Amino acid sequence: MTLTRDDIIDFIYDEARMLDEGRFSEWLDLWIPEGHYWMPLDYKQTDPDLVTSLLYEDDFMRRLRVERLNGERTFSQKPKSRCHHVIQRPFVDEFDLDAGHFVTNTSMHYIETRLDEQFLLAITATHELRLVDGKLRIANKRVDLLNSDAAFGNIQLLP
């Protein structure tokens, strides 16, 4: 398979669209089982295990989150939250086709809304991608909030 930088960039756009459209089960299929979804609490945080994070989700926790979001009995999601990602063109920081390893860096604005409440987060997402059986998969995703040290409400969906 011939993979280009544009294929990597399209993958990032496709993931954002899936989340915006609420296709959370499809989003789960983008991940390798041992991958982690990490949102550090501190600016420039380097350790998700020994330092508190806003979230650090493995496969079980990602699936639990999606089950809650898709659930009919999730009363905190009636009506359901919606989100919108406004992303800049991702940078491909690492492109190792031989190893099937790629790293991207994407600046974006993330908007989440439910009823009369709407909030905006400025974030940088770092994706570590792997080529598995000819398909790109998320090995790890790190979402850094520009204002991670500020107080804010619950993030219901997936920046």
DSSP file (Angstrom, degrees, kcal/mol; ACC not computed):
  #  RESIDUE AA STRUCTURE BP1 BP2  ACC     N-H-->O    O-->H-N    N-H-->O    O-->H-N    TCO  KAPPA ALPHA  PHI   PSI    X-CA   Y-CA   Z-CA
    1    1 A M              0   0    0      0, 0.0     2,-0.7     0, 0.0   133,-0.1   0.000 360.0 360.0 360.0 133.4    0.0    0.0    0.0
    2    2 A T        -     0   0    0      2,-0.0     2,-0.4     0, 0.0     0, 0.0  -0.877 360.0-172.6 -98.5 116.5    1.3    3.4   -0.9
    3    3 A L        -     0   0    0     -2,-0.7     2,-0.2     4,-0.0    94,-0.1  -0.888   1.5-165.2-110.8 138.0    0.4    5.9    1.8
    4    4 A T     >  -     0   0    0     -2,-0.4     4,-1.5     1,-0.1     3,-0.3  -0.710  37.0-106.6-116.1 169.2    0.9    9.7    1.4
    5    5 A R  H  > S+     0   0    0     -2,-0.2     4,-2.4     1,-0.2     5,-0.2   0.861 121.4  58.6 -60.4 -35.5    1.0   12.6    3.9
    6    6 A D  H  > S+     0   0    0      1,-0.2     4,-2.7     2,-0.2    -1,-0.2   0.855 101.2  54.7 -64.3 -34.0   -2.4   13.6    2.4
    7    7 A D  H  > S+     0   0    0     -3,-0.3     4,-1.8     2,-0.2    -1,-0.2   0.894 108.9  48.5 -63.7 -39.5   -3.8   10.2    3.4
    8    8 A I  H  X S+     0   0    0     -4,-1.5     4,-1.5     2,-0.2    -2,-0.2   0.930 112.9  47.3 -64.8 -46.1   -2.6   10.9    7.0
    9    9 A I  H  X S+     0   0    0     -4,-2.4     4,-2.0     1,-0.2    -2,-0.2   0.905 109.7  53.1 -63.8 -42.4   -4.2   14.4    7.0
   10   10 A D  H  X S+     0   0    0     -4,-2.7     4,-2.8     1,-0.2    -1,-0.2   0.871 104.1  57.5 -60.3 -36.7   -7.5   13.0    5.5
   11   11 A F  H  X S+     0   0    0     -4,-1.8     4,-2.3     2,-0.2    -1,-0.2   0.903 105.8  49.2 -60.3 -42.2   -7.6   10.5    8.4
   12   12 A I  H  X S+     0   0    0     -4,-1.5     4,-2.1     2,-0.2    -1,-0.2   0.917 112.6  47.2 -65.0 -43.8   -7.5   13.3   10.9
   13   13 A Y  H  X S+     0   0    0     -4,-2.0     4,-2.2     1,-0.2    -2,-0.2   0.908 111.1  52.2 -62.5 -41.6  -10.3   15.2    9.1
   14   14 A D  H  X S+     0   0    0     -4,-2.8     4,-2.3     1,-0.2    -2,-0.2   0.895 107.8  51.5 -63.2 -40.2  -12.3   12.0    8.9
   15   15 A E  H  X S+     0   0    0     -4,-2.3     4,-2.1     1,-0.2    -1,-0.2   0.940 109.8  49.4 -62.0 -46.1  -12.0   11.4   12.6
   16   16 A A  H  X S+     0   0    0     -4,-2.1     4,-2.5     1,-0.2    -2,-0.2   0.898 110.8  50.4 -60.1 -40.8  -13.2   14.9   13.4
   17   17 A R  H  X S+     0   0    0     -4,-2.2     4,-2.2     2,-0.2    -1,-0.2   0.908 107.4  53.7 -65.2 -41.3  -16.2   14.5   11.1
   18   18 A M  H  <>S+     0   0    0     -4,-2.3     5,-2.8     1,-0.2     4,-0.3   0.928 111.5  45.5 -57.1 -45.5  -17.1   11.2   12.8
   19   19 A L  H ><5S+     0   0    0     -4,-2.1     3,-1.3     1,-0.2    64,-0.2   0.916 111.7  51.3 -66.2 -43.2  -17.1   12.8   16.2
   20   20 A D  H 3<5S+     0   0    0     -4,-2.5    63,-0.4     1,-0.3    -1,-0.2   0.842 112.0  47.5 -62.1 -33.3  -19.1   15.8   14.9
   21   21 A E  T 3<5S-     0   0    0     -4,-2.2    -1,-0.3    -5,-0.2    -2,-0.2   0.412 115.2-116.0 -89.8   1.6  -21.7   13.5   13.4
   22   22 A G  T < 5 +     0   0    0     -3,-1.3     2,-1.5    -4,-0.3     3,-0.3   0.756  65.0 146.4  73.3  24.0  -22.0   11.4   16.6
   23   23 A R     >< +     0   0    0     -5,-2.8     4,-1.9    -6,-0.2    -1,-0.2  -0.464  12.2 152.5 -90.4  64.0  -20.6    8.2   14.9
   24   24 A F  H  >  +     0   0    0     -2,-1.5     4,-2.0     1,-0.2    -1,-0.2   0.833  64.7  55.0 -69.4 -35.2  -18.9    7.2   18.1
   25   25 A S  H  > S+     0   0    0     -3,-0.3     4,-1.1     2,-0.2    -1,-0.2   0.905 109.8  47.9 -66.0 -39.9  -19.0    3.4   17.5
   26   26 A E  H  4 S+     0   0    0      1,-0.2     4,-0.4     2,-0.2     3,-0.4   0.894 107.9  56.8 -62.9 -39.5  -17.2    4.0   14.1
   27   27 A W  H >< S+     0   0    0     -4,-1.9     3,-1.6     1,-0.2     4,-0.3   0.890 100.6  57.2 -59.7 -40.6  -14.7    6.2   16.0
   28   28 A L  H >< S+     0   0    0     -4,-2.0     3,-1.6     1,-0.3    -1,-0.2   0.864  98.3  61.5 -58.1 -35.4  -13.9    3.3   18.3
   29   29 A D  T 3< S+     0   0    0     -4,-1.1    -1,-0.3    -3,-0.4    -2,-0.2   0.638  91.1  68.3 -68.6 -13.2  -13.0    1.2   15.3
   30   30 A L  T <  S+     0   0    0     -3,-1.6   108,-3.3    -4,-0.4    -1,-0.3   0.646  90.0  84.2 -76.2 -13.9  -10.2    3.7   14.5
   31   31 A W  E <  S-a  138   0A   0     -3,-1.6   108,-0.2    -4,-0.3    98,-0.0  -0.570  75.2-130.3 -95.5 148.6   -8.3    2.6   17.6
   32   32 A I  E >   -     0   0A   0    106,-2.3     3,-2.1    -2,-0.2    -2,-0.1  -0.757  36.5-114.3 -85.0 147.3   -5.8   -0.2   18.3
   33   33 A P  E 3  S+     0   0A   0      0, 0.0    26,-0.6     0, 0.0    27,-0.1   0.804 113.2  49.7 -56.5 -33.8   -6.9   -1.9   21.5
   34   34 A E  E 3  S+     0   0A   0     24,-0.1   105,-0.1    25,-0.1     2,-0.0   0.385  88.2 117.2 -88.6   6.5   -3.8   -0.9   23.5
   35   35 A G  E <   -     0   0A   0     -3,-2.1     2,-0.4   103,-0.2   105,-0.3  -0.275  52.9-143.0 -73.0 159.5   -4.1    2.7   22.5
   36   36 A H  E     -a  140   0A   0    103,-0.9   105,-2.6    22,-0.1     2,-0.6  -0.964   7.3-150.6-126.9 142.3   -4.7    5.6   25.0
   37   37 A Y  E     -aB 141  57A   0     20,-2.4    20,-3.0    -2,-0.4     2,-0.4  -0.961  29.7-173.8-109.5 115.0   -6.8    8.8   24.8
   38   38 A W  E     +aB 142  56A   0    103,-3.3   105,-3.0    -2,-0.6    18,-0.2  -0.932  25.0 179.8-124.8 132.0   -5.1   11.3   27.0
   39   39 A M  E     - B   0  55A   0     16,-3.0    15,-2.2    -2,-0.4    16,-1.5  -0.890  27.3-144.7-126.1  99.6   -6.0   14.8   28.1
   40   40 A P  E     - B   0  53A   0      0, 0.0   105,-0.4     0, 0.0    13,-0.2  -0.209   7.7-148.8 -63.2 152.3   -3.3   16.2   30.4
   41   41 A L  S    S+     0   0    0     11,-0.7     2,-0.3   103,-0.1    12,-0.1   0.806  79.7  55.4 -86.4 -35.3   -4.2   18.5   33.3
   42   42 A D  S >  S-     0   0    0     10,-0.3     3,-1.7   107,-0.1     2,-0.2  -0.765  93.3-101.9-106.7 146.2   -1.0   20.5   33.2
   43   43 A Y  T 3  S+     0   0    0     -2,-0.3    -2,-0.1     1,-0.3    -1,-0.1  -0.427 108.0   5.0 -61.1 130.8    0.6   22.4   30.4
   44   44 A K  T 3  S+     0   0    0      1,-0.2    -1,-0.3    -2,-0.2     2,-0.0   0.713  88.9 173.4  64.8  23.6    3.5   20.4   29.0
   45   45 A Q    <   -     0   0    0     -3,-1.7    -1,-0.2     1,-0.1     8,-0.0  -0.355  15.3-175.1 -61.1 139.6    2.7   17.4   31.2
   46   46 A T        +     0   0    0      1,-0.2    -1,-0.1    -2,-0.0    -2,-0.0   0.544  60.7  59.8-115.2 -11.0    4.9   14.4   30.3
   47   47 A D     >  -     0   0    0      1,-0.1     4,-0.6     5,-0.1    -1,-0.2  -0.952  45.3-179.6-128.6 115.5    3.5   11.6   32.5
   48   48 A P  T  4 S+     0   0    0      0, 0.0     5,-0.2     0, 0.0    -1,-0.1   0.662  84.9  50.9 -82.9 -14.7   -0.1   10.4   32.4
   49   49 A D  T  4 S+     0   0    0      1,-0.1     4,-0.1     3,-0.1    -2,-0.0   0.867 116.6  31.3 -90.9 -40.1    0.5    7.8   35.2
   50   50 A L  T  4 S+     0   0    0      2,-0.1     2,-0.4     1,-0.0    -1,-0.1   0.489 115.3  59.1-101.6  -4.0    2.1    9.7   38.0
   51   51 A V  S  < S-     0   0    0     -4,-0.6   -10,-0.1    -9,-0.0    -1,-0.0  -0.979  93.5-102.2-126.4 138.5    0.5   13.1   37.4
   52   52 A T        -     0   0    0     -2,-0.4   -11,-0.7   -12,-0.1   -10,-0.3  -0.302  40.4-167.4 -60.2 137.7   -3.3   13.7   37.5
   53   53 A S  E     -B   40   0A   0    -13,-0.2     3,-0.2    -5,-0.2    -1,-0.0  -0.847  34.1-122.4-121.0 159.3   -4.9   14.1   34.0
   54   54 A L  E    S-     0   0A   0    -15,-2.2     2,-0.3     1,-0.3    -1,-0.1   0.886  98.7 -14.2 -66.5 -38.8   -8.3   15.3   32.9
   55   55 A L  E     -B   39   0A   0    -16,-1.5   -16,-3.0    -3,-0.1    -1,-0.3  -0.956  52.7-179.1-159.6 150.6   -8.6   11.9   31.3
   56   56 A Y  E     -B   38   0A   0     -2,-0.3     2,-0.5   -18,-0.2   -18,-0.2  -0.724  25.3-174.9-149.1  92.4   -6.5    9.0   30.4
   57   57 A E  E     -B   37   0A   0    -20,-3.0   -20,-2.4    -2,-0.2     2,-0.1  -0.791  11.8-167.4-107.0 130.3   -8.7    6.3   28.8
   58   58 A D     >  -     0   0    0     -2,-0.5     4,-2.5   -22,-0.2     5,-0.2  -0.260  52.2 -77.0 -92.1-171.4   -7.7    2.9   27.7
   59   59 A D  H  > S+     0   0    0    -26,-0.6     4,-2.4     1,-0.2     5,-0.2   0.900 131.2  51.4 -58.1 -44.0   -9.9    0.7   25.4
   60   60 A F  H  > S+     0   0    0      1,-0.2     4,-2.2     2,-0.2    -1,-0.2   0.925 112.6  45.1 -60.3 -46.0  -12.3   -0.3   28.3
   61   61 A M  H  > S+     0   0    0      2,-0.2     4,-2.4     1,-0.2    -1,-0.2   0.869 111.6  52.2 -69.9 -36.4  -12.9    3.4   29.2
   62   62 A R  H  X S+     0   0    0     -4,-2.5     4,-2.3     2,-0.2    -1,-0.2   0.934 112.0  46.6 -62.5 -44.1  -13.3    4.5   25.6
   63   63 A R  H  X S+     0   0    0     -4,-2.4     4,-2.5    -5,-0.2    -2,-0.2   0.881 111.2  51.7 -66.2 -38.0  -15.9    1.8   25.1
   64   64 A L  H  X S+     0   0    0     -4,-2.2     4,-2.2    -5,-0.2    -1,-0.2   0.917 109.8  49.7 -63.1 -43.9  -17.6    2.7   28.3
   65   65 A R  H  X S+     0   0    0     -4,-2.4     4,-2.6     2,-0.2    -2,-0.2   0.930 112.6  46.6 -60.4 -46.6  -17.8    6.4   27.3
   66   66 A V  H  X S+     0   0    0     -4,-2.3     4,-2.5     1,-0.2    -2,-0.2   0.887 109.8  53.9 -66.2 -38.6  -19.3    5.5   23.9
   67   67 A E  H  X S+     0   0    0     -4,-2.5     4,-1.0     2,-0.2    -1,-0.2   0.909 111.0  46.9 -60.4 -41.2  -21.8    3.1   25.5
   68   68 A R  H  < S+     0   0    0     -4,-2.2     3,-0.4     2,-0.2    -2,-0.2   0.925 112.9  48.4 -65.5 -44.8  -22.9    6.0   27.7
   69   69 A L  H  < S+     0   0    0     -4,-2.6    -2,-0.2     1,-0.2    -1,-0.2   0.851 117.6  41.3 -65.9 -33.8  -23.1    8.4   24.8
   70   70 A N  H  < S+     0   0    0     -4,-2.5    -1,-0.2    -5,-0.2    -2,-0.2   0.599  92.7 114.3 -86.9 -11.8  -25.1    5.9   22.7
   71   71 A G    ><  -     0   0    0     -4,-1.0     3,-0.7    -3,-0.4     6,-0.1  -0.286  59.0-149.4 -69.8 143.0  -27.3    4.7   25.5
   72   72 A E  T 3  S+     0   0    0      1,-0.2    -1,-0.1    -2,-0.0    -4,-0.1   0.704  98.2  53.6 -78.2 -21.5  -31.0    5.4   25.6
   73   73 A R  T 3  S+     0   0    0      1,-0.1     2,-1.5     3,-0.0    -1,-0.2   0.171  72.4 113.9-102.5  17.6  -31.0    5.5   29.4
   74   74 A T    X   -     0   0    0     -3,-0.7     3,-1.9     1,-0.2    -1,-0.1  -0.698  42.5-179.6 -88.1  88.5  -28.3    8.1   29.7
   75   75 A F  G >  S+     0   0    0     -2,-1.5     3,-1.2     1,-0.3    -1,-0.2   0.758  74.3  65.5 -67.7 -24.9  -30.6   10.8   31.2
   76   76 A S  G 3  S+     0   0    0      1,-0.3    -1,-0.3    -3,-0.1    -2,-0.1   0.626 101.0  54.6 -70.8  -9.2  -27.8   13.4   31.4
   77   77 A Q  G <  S+     0   0    0     -3,-1.9    -1,-0.3    -9,-0.1    -2,-0.2  -0.137  76.1 136.0-115.0  36.5  -27.7   13.2   27.6
   78   78 A K  S <  S+     0   0    0     -3,-1.2     2,-0.2     1,-0.3    36,-0.0  -0.937  83.3  24.5-121.8 106.5  -31.3   14.0   27.0
   79   79 A P  S    S-     0   0    0      0, 0.0    -1,-0.3     0, 0.0     2,-0.0   0.613 116.6-118.0 -72.9 163.1  -31.2   16.0   24.8
   80   80 A K        -     0   0    0     -2,-0.2    35,-0.3     1,-0.1     2,-0.1  -0.326  21.7-114.0 -70.2 146.4  -27.8   14.8   23.5
   81   81 A S        -     0   0    0     33,-0.1     2,-0.3   -12,-0.1    33,-0.2  -0.425  30.6-155.7 -70.1 153.8  -24.8   17.0   23.4
   82   82 A R  E     -C  113   0A   0     31,-2.8    31,-2.9    -2,-0.1     2,-0.3  -0.936   7.2-163.5-129.7 156.1  -23.4   18.0   20.0
   83   83 A C  E     -C  112   0A   0    -63,-0.4     2,-0.3    -2,-0.3    29,-0.2  -0.920   9.9-160.6-138.4 165.1  -19.9   19.1   19.0
   84   84 A H  E     -C  111   0A   0     27,-2.3    27,-2.7    -2,-0.3     2,-0.5  -0.962   7.9-154.9-147.9 126.4  -18.1   20.7   16.2
   85   85 A H  E     -C  110   0A   0     -2,-0.3     2,-0.7    25,-0.2    25,-0.2  -0.903   4.1-169.2-102.9 125.6  -14.3   20.6   15.4
   86   86 A V  E     -C  109   0A   0     23,-2.9    23,-2.4    -2,-0.5     2,-0.3  -0.932  24.3-174.6-111.4 105.0  -12.8   23.5   13.5
   87   87 A I  E     -C  108   0A   0     -2,-0.7    21,-0.2    21,-0.2     2,-0.2  -0.780  24.8-136.1-113.0 146.0   -9.4   22.3   12.6
   88   88 A Q        -     0   0    0     19,-2.7     3,-0.1    -2,-0.3    -1,-0.0  -0.481  54.8 -75.4 -79.9 162.5   -6.3   23.7   10.9
   89   89 A R        -     0   0    0     -2,-0.2    18,-0.2     1,-0.1    -1,-0.1  -0.450  61.0-115.2 -60.3 125.0   -4.6   21.6    8.4
   90   90 A P        -     0   0    0      0, 0.0     2,-0.4     0, 0.0    16,-0.2  -0.284  18.7-130.3 -64.8 146.3   -2.7   19.0   10.4
   91   91 A F  E     -D  105   0A   0     14,-2.8    14,-2.1    -3,-0.1     2,-0.9  -0.787  10.6-141.6 -88.1 138.7    1.1   18.8   10.5
   92   92 A V  E     +D  104   0A   0     -2,-0.4    12,-0.2    12,-0.2     3,-0.1  -0.880  26.0 173.9-100.2 101.6    2.6   15.4    9.8
   93   93 A D  E     +     0   0A   0     10,-1.8     2,-0.4    -2,-0.9    11,-0.2   0.805  67.3  27.4 -81.7 -31.1    5.6   15.5   12.2
   94   94 A E  E     +D  103   0A   0      9,-1.8     9,-1.8    -3,-0.1     2,-0.3  -0.999  59.2 174.9-134.6 134.2    6.7   11.9   11.7
   95   95 A F  E     +D  102   0A   0     -2,-0.4     2,-0.6     7,-0.2     7,-0.2  -0.810   9.6 161.5-140.2  94.0    6.2    9.8    8.6
   96   96 A D  E  >> +D  101   0A   0      5,-2.6     5,-2.1    -2,-0.3     4,-1.2  -0.817   6.2 174.2-118.2  88.7    7.9    6.4    8.7
   97   97 A L  T  45S+     0   0    0     -2,-0.6    -1,-0.2     1,-0.2    34,-0.1   0.861  78.2  57.4 -64.7 -37.1    6.2    4.3    6.1
   98   98 A D  T  45S+     0   0    0      1,-0.2    -1,-0.2     2,-0.1    -2,-0.1   0.901 116.2  35.0 -61.6 -40.9    8.6    1.4    6.6
   99   99 A A  T  45S-     0   0    0      2,-0.2    -1,-0.2    -3,-0.2    -2,-0.2   0.577 106.2-127.0 -87.9 -10.7    7.7    1.1   10.3
  100  100 A G  T  <5 +     0   0    0     -4,-1.2    31,-2.1     1,-0.2     2,-0.4   0.884  65.1 134.9  65.5  38.5    4.1    2.1    9.7
  101  101 A H  E   < +DE  96 130A   0     -5,-2.1    -5,-2.6    29,-0.2     2,-0.3  -0.977  26.4 169.7-127.5 131.3    4.3    4.9   12.3
  102  102 A F  E     -DE  95 129A   0     27,-2.4    27,-3.5    -2,-0.4     2,-0.4  -0.994  15.0-162.2-143.0 144.7    3.1    8.4   11.9
  103  103 A V  E     -DE  94 128A   0     -9,-1.8    -9,-1.8    -2,-0.3   -10,-1.8  -0.997  10.9-173.7-131.1 131.6    2.6   11.4   14.2
  104  104 A T  E     -DE  92 127A   0     23,-2.4    23,-1.3    -2,-0.4     2,-0.4  -0.841  13.0-155.4-120.7 159.9    0.4   14.4   13.5
  105  105 A N  E     -DE  91 126A   0    -14,-2.1   -14,-2.8    -2,-0.3     2,-0.4  -0.985  17.2-179.4-135.9 122.9   -0.1   17.7   15.3
  106  106 A T  E     - E   0 125A   0     19,-2.7    19,-3.1    -2,-0.4     2,-0.4  -0.979  16.9-153.5-132.8 123.1   -3.4   19.6   14.8
  107  107 A S  E     + E   0 124A   0     -2,-0.4   -19,-2.7    17,-0.2     2,-0.3  -0.747  32.9 157.0 -88.2 140.1   -4.6   22.9   16.3
  108  108 A M  E     -CE  87 123A   0     15,-2.7    15,-2.8    -2,-0.4     2,-0.5  -0.992  43.5-123.3-157.0 161.9   -8.3   23.3   16.5
  109  109 A H  E     -CE  86 122A   0    -23,-2.4   -23,-2.9    -2,-0.3     2,-0.5  -0.952  27.8-158.9-106.0 132.8  -11.3   24.9   18.2
  110  110 A Y  E     -CE  85 121A   0     11,-3.1    11,-2.6    -2,-0.5     2,-0.5  -0.964   6.4-169.5-116.9 123.0  -13.7   22.5   19.7
  111  111 A I  E     -CE  84 120A   0    -27,-2.7   -27,-2.3    -2,-0.5     2,-0.4  -0.941   3.2-175.5-114.3 132.1  -17.2   23.6   20.4
  112  112 A E  E     -CE  83 119A   0      7,-2.2     7,-2.4    -2,-0.5     2,-0.3  -0.987   6.8-179.7-126.8 138.9  -19.6   21.6   22.5
  113  113 A T  E     +CE  82 118A   0    -31,-2.9   -31,-2.8    -2,-0.4     2,-0.3  -0.985  15.3 168.6-140.8 147.5  -23.3   22.5   23.0
  114  114 A R  E >   - E   0 117A   0      3,-2.4     3,-2.3    -2,-0.3   -33,-0.1  -0.879  68.4 -38.9-157.5 126.5  -26.3   21.1   24.8
  115  115 A L  T 3  S-     0   0    0     -2,-0.3    -1,-0.1   -35,-0.3   -35,-0.0  -0.359 126.8 -18.4  53.4-125.8  -29.6   23.1   25.3
  116  116 A D  T 3  S+     0   0    0     -3,-0.1     2,-0.4    -2,-0.1    -1,-0.3   0.423 118.7  93.6 -91.4   2.0  -28.7   26.7   25.9
  117  117 A E  E <   +E  114   0A   0     -3,-2.3    -3,-2.4     2,-0.0     2,-0.3  -0.794  44.0 165.9-102.6 137.0  -25.1   26.0   26.9
  118  118 A Q  E     -E  113   0A   0     -2,-0.4     2,-0.3    -5,-0.2    -5,-0.2  -0.993   7.9-176.3-144.1 137.7  -22.2   26.2   24.6
  119  119 A F  E     -E  112   0A   0     -7,-2.4    -7,-2.2    -2,-0.3     2,-0.4  -0.974  13.1-145.4-137.4 157.1  -18.5   26.3   25.3
  120  120 A L  E     -E  111   0A   0     -2,-0.3     2,-0.4    -9,-0.2    -9,-0.2  -0.950  10.7-170.6-121.6 134.2  -15.3   26.7   23.2
  121  121 A L  E     -E  110   0A   0    -11,-2.6   -11,-3.1    -2,-0.4     2,-0.6  -0.988  15.9-145.6-123.3 135.7  -12.0   25.1   23.8
  122  122 A A  E     +E  109   0A   0     -2,-0.4    24,-3.1   -13,-0.2    25,-0.4  -0.895  37.4 168.9 -95.1 123.7   -8.7   25.8   22.0
  123  123 A I  E     -EF 108 145A   0    -15,-2.8   -15,-2.7    -2,-0.6     2,-0.4  -0.897  36.8-144.8-136.4 161.3   -6.8   22.6   21.7
  124  124 A T  E     -EF 107 144A   0     20,-2.1    20,-3.0    -2,-0.3     2,-0.5  -0.997  21.6-159.6-123.2 124.4   -3.9   20.9   20.1
  125  125 A A  E     -EF 106 143A   0    -19,-3.1   -19,-2.7    -2,-0.4     2,-0.6  -0.896   4.2-164.0-107.7 131.4   -4.3   17.2   19.3
  126  126 A T  E     -EF 105 142A   0     16,-3.0    16,-2.6    -2,-0.5     2,-0.5  -0.966   9.1-165.6-113.0 119.8   -1.4   14.9   18.8
  127  127 A H  E     -EF 104 141A   0    -23,-1.3   -23,-2.4    -2,-0.6     2,-0.6  -0.901  11.3-160.8-106.5 130.1   -2.2   11.6   17.0
  128  128 A E  E     -EF 103 140A   0     12,-3.1    11,-3.1    -2,-0.5    12,-1.6  -0.960  24.1-169.5-104.4 115.9    0.2    8.7   17.0
  129  129 A L  E     -EF 102 138A   0    -27,-3.5   -27,-2.4    -2,-0.6     2,-0.4  -0.783  11.2-164.5-111.5 149.8   -1.0    6.5   14.1
  130  130 A R  E     -EF 101 137A   0      7,-2.7     7,-2.3    -2,-0.3     2,-0.7  -0.969  23.2-125.3-130.3 147.3    0.0    3.0   13.1
  131  131 A L  E     + F   0 136A   0    -31,-2.1     2,-0.5    -2,-0.4     5,-0.2  -0.847  34.7 178.7 -91.2 115.7   -0.6    1.1    9.9
  132  132 A V  E >   - F   0 135A   0      3,-3.3     3,-1.9    -2,-0.7    -2,-0.0  -0.974  68.1 -20.9-125.3 117.6   -2.4   -2.1   10.8
  133  133 A D  T 3  S-     0   0    0     -2,-0.5    -1,-0.1     1,-0.3     3,-0.1   0.877 128.5 -50.8  51.1  41.5   -3.3   -4.6    8.1
  134  134 A G  T 3  S+     0   0    0      1,-0.2     2,-0.4  -133,-0.1    -1,-0.3   0.502 120.6 102.2  80.0   4.4   -3.2   -1.8    5.5
  135  135 A K  E <  S- F   0 132A   0     -3,-1.9    -3,-3.3    -5,-0.0     2,-0.2  -0.943  73.5-116.0-122.8 143.5   -5.4    0.6    7.5
  136  136 A L  E     - F   0 131A   0     -2,-0.4     2,-0.3    -5,-0.2    -5,-0.2  -0.550  37.4-179.5 -72.2 138.7   -4.5    3.6    9.6
  137  137 A R  E     - F   0 130A   0     -7,-2.3    -7,-2.7    -2,-0.2     2,-0.6  -0.977  31.9-110.4-138.3 150.4   -5.3    3.2   13.3
  138  138 A I  E     +aF  31 129A   0   -108,-3.3  -106,-2.3    -2,-0.3    -9,-0.2  -0.726  30.4 175.4 -83.3 120.2   -5.0    5.5   16.3
  139  139 A A  E    S-     0   0A   0    -11,-3.1  -103,-0.9    -2,-0.6     2,-0.3   0.825  73.0  -7.1 -88.7 -39.3   -2.3    4.2   18.7
  140  140 A N  E     -aF  36 128A   0    -12,-1.6   -12,-3.1  -105,-0.3    -1,-0.4  -0.983  58.8-162.4-154.4 147.5   -2.5    7.2   21.0
  141  141 A K  E     -aF  37 127A   0   -105,-2.6  -103,-3.3    -2,-0.3     2,-0.5  -0.993   5.6-169.2-135.1 128.4   -4.2   10.5   21.0
  142  142 A R  E     -aF  38 126A   0    -16,-2.6   -16,-3.0    -2,-0.4     2,-0.6  -0.972   2.5-166.0-117.8 128.8   -3.2   13.4   23.2
  143  143 A V  E     - F   0 125A   0   -105,-3.0     2,-0.6    -2,-0.5   -18,-0.2  -0.948   4.5-165.8-118.4 111.2   -5.4   16.5   23.5
  144  144 A D  E     - F   0 124A   0    -20,-3.0   -20,-2.1    -2,-0.6     2,-0.4  -0.860  11.5-144.9 -99.2 121.1   -3.8   19.5   25.1
  145  145 A L  E >   - F   0 123A   0     -2,-0.6     3,-1.3  -105,-0.4   -22,-0.2  -0.674   9.7-139.9 -81.4 135.1   -6.2   22.3   26.2
  146  146 A L  T 3  S+     0   0    0    -24,-3.1     3,-0.2    -2,-0.4    -1,-0.1   0.884 106.4  34.7 -60.7 -37.5   -4.8   25.8   25.8
  147  147 A N  T >  S+     0   0    0    -25,-0.4     3,-2.4     1,-0.2    -1,-0.3  -0.293  74.2 144.7-110.9  46.9   -6.4   26.7   29.1
  148  148 A S  T <   +     0   0    0     -3,-1.3    -1,-0.2     1,-0.3    -2,-0.1   0.725  69.8  59.0 -60.3 -21.2   -5.9   23.4   30.9
  149  149 A D  T 3  S+     0   0    0     -3,-0.2    -1,-0.3    -4,-0.1     2,-0.2   0.419  89.9  94.2 -88.7   2.8   -5.3   25.2   34.2
  150  150 A A  S <  S-     0   0    0     -3,-2.4     2,-0.4     1,-0.0    -3,-0.0  -0.552  81.5-109.9 -91.4 158.5   -8.7   27.0   34.1
  151  151 A A        +     0   0    0     -2,-0.2     2,-0.3     0, 0.0    -2,-0.1  -0.732  49.4 156.2 -84.3 133.8  -11.9   25.8   35.7
  152  152 A F        -     0   0    0     -2,-0.4     3,-0.1     1,-0.1     0, 0.0  -0.965  39.0 -94.9-151.4 166.4  -14.5   24.6   33.3
  153  153 A G        -     0   0    0     -2,-0.3     2,-0.1     1,-0.2    -1,-0.1   0.039  61.3 -57.9 -74.2-174.6  -17.6   22.3   33.2
  154  154 A N        -     0   0    0      1,-0.1     2,-0.7     2,-0.0    -1,-0.2  -0.416  41.2-137.8 -68.7 137.4  -17.8   18.7   32.1
  155  155 A I        -     0   0    0      1,-0.2    -1,-0.1    -2,-0.1    -3,-0.0  -0.886  23.4-178.5 -91.6 114.9  -16.7   17.8   28.7
  156  156 A Q        +     0   0    0     -2,-0.7    -1,-0.2   -74,-0.1   -87,-0.1   0.831  60.0  35.2 -86.7 -34.3  -19.3   15.3   27.6
  157  157 A L  S    S-     0   0    0    -75,-0.1    -2,-0.1   -88,-0.0   -45,-0.1   0.187  96.9 -74.9-103.7-142.0  -18.1   14.3   24.1
  158  158 A L              0   0    0      1,-0.1  -139,-0.0  -139,-0.1    -2,-0.0  -0.873 360.0 360.0-132.6  98.7  -14.7   13.8   22.5
  159  159 A P              0   0    0      0, 0.0    -1,-0.1     0, 0.0   -36,-0.0   0.514 360.0 360.0 -64.1 360.0  -12.4   16.7   21.6
